Amino acid sequence: MRHELIAFALAASAAAGGALAQQAASDASAGTPYSAARGEAAPDAAPSVGSAREESNGTQAAAMPRSHPDDQAFLRGMAAKAKKETSRAIAEFTTAAESGHAEAQYLLGLMHLRGDGVKVDIAQASAWFEKALARHHPLAATQLGELYEQGTGVVKDVVRAAALYEQAALIGFAPAQTRLGALFESGTGVAQSAQSALDWYSVAAAQGYWDAQHRLGKLLRDGSLGEFDYAEARRLFEASAKNGNSYALVSLGDLYETGRGVPRNLPKAAELYRQAAREGEPAGRMRLATLGRVPAYPAQKTLVAAKPAKAVKVAKAPGTATVQ
């Protein structure tokens, strides 16, 4: 991944795109998030309606899809959905979606994907996501990318998944940035690059996204770039756990059990594993059962922080991003 693209993503996150990404990431991770070992939860909320406005120079804010004049049908649909009047909600969303309302298109796709008031229909869900994608909707791009990555109802295409994640990542959407980083970490659909993974995780973690915090912490803990930073890994694990990621408690407990960056402390490790188990994380119970069998980690002679690539100033937004 070209570092200019990382710089653009950073700029987008710092501007209006950052506000969208932070809000959407918070909405997407509401409730108990999936553990990093099992994959992250699918985004489940749309950004607020009507916040896109024409700017003085005639261009539209990159962070939000264009708001169609027929917002009223969408709002009626939201009111009906809140009252669990699903049939009416679908009718209103369809009216709004057919007029080009990106939020309605995304929500209809989600309802068809999950069978919310309608029969599960992946083809119909994908069609609505594609329509929302044409209006640069980051959650639709991410959800569609997930379908292609996993081959759910569509022909599996990890290259297309990477391109879709990148499209949402460049807008500033933290879950997409994290998924793109994961593809770079594993070399799925893109050339494997621990540095690119670290870059994207860093952008998403800076927005407080729990999964990115945990994944970035693991890269620093494991020295994936040949360097270690246990102190920063611990900070990231703590932040991820605070944001609701139970698996981060296991990773934090592992630091205390193995003595990486902290004095070895088995009671502290056990406390963290128990907390993870109480929150429903199976790995917590597994690590409790084997507590003390994992040997202390040999002390590293040098602990050096792995840094994300330095962002370079971009004069203007690049064109269509190319996944390397």
C-alpha positions, 0 to 999 in steps of 0.5 A: 500500500502506498504511504500516500494512501495512508496519509490520505486516510489519516487526513480523512480521519482527522477531518469530517471522515474521522467523525463518521468513522468514529460514530459508525465504529462506535455503532458497529461495535455496540454490545459485546464485540466478537473476539479478535480470534473469531473475527469482528462483528459486522457493522450494524448502524448507519450514520445520521441522516441529513448531515451531508451538505454541499460545501461552498466550493460545490463539492460534497464532504467525502465522509458522507453519501449524498442525502436525497431530498426524499428523507421523509420516507426514510425517517418514516421507515426508521420510526416504523422500525422502532415500533417493530412495524417491519412491513411498513418500515420495508415499504418506506425504506424501499420508497426512499431507496428507489429514489436514491437514498443511500441509508435506506439502500444500506438498511434494506440490504442489511434486512435482507441479509439478516432476514429482518422482516423478510426472507434471507436473500443474499442476492437482494442484499448484495444488490442494495449494498451495491446501490449504496456503494455507488453513493460511497456508503462506507458501511455498505462497502465494508459489508459487501467486502465481508460477503466477498471475503467469506464467499457468503452468497457470492463467489468468494473474491478476496481481491474484490473484498480488499478493494471494497475495504480500501474504498471505505478505509480511505473515507475513514471508516475504522472497521474497514481499515482494520479489515484491510489491515488484517488482509495485509497481515495474512496476505489475503487478496493483497501482498503480505505486508506487516508494515501495511497492516501496522499502518492501517491498524494504527489509523483505526486504533487512533479512532479508538476502535477495539479490534484495531487496538487489539490487533496492533497490540499483538503486532507490537507484542510479537515483534512482527516487524522485528521490533518489540514494544510490550509497554505499548502492547499492554496499553493497547490491550487495556484500551481494547478491553475497556472498549468491550473486547474480552479477548484483549483481557486474555492477551493482557493476561498472557503478558503477565503470565509470560512476563513480557514487559511486566514482572511475571505475575500468575495471580494477575494473569489468572484474574484477567483470564477469569474476567474474560471467562465471566464475559463469555470468552472461551479462551479465558477458561482455556488459559485458566486451565493451563495457567503456569504451564506457559514458561516465562518469556526470555527477556528481550535485550532491546525493546524498540517501538515499531512505528507506523510509516510517516505520513506524507503531505498529499496535495490532493486526494489520490484517484482510485486506490490500487490494492498492491 
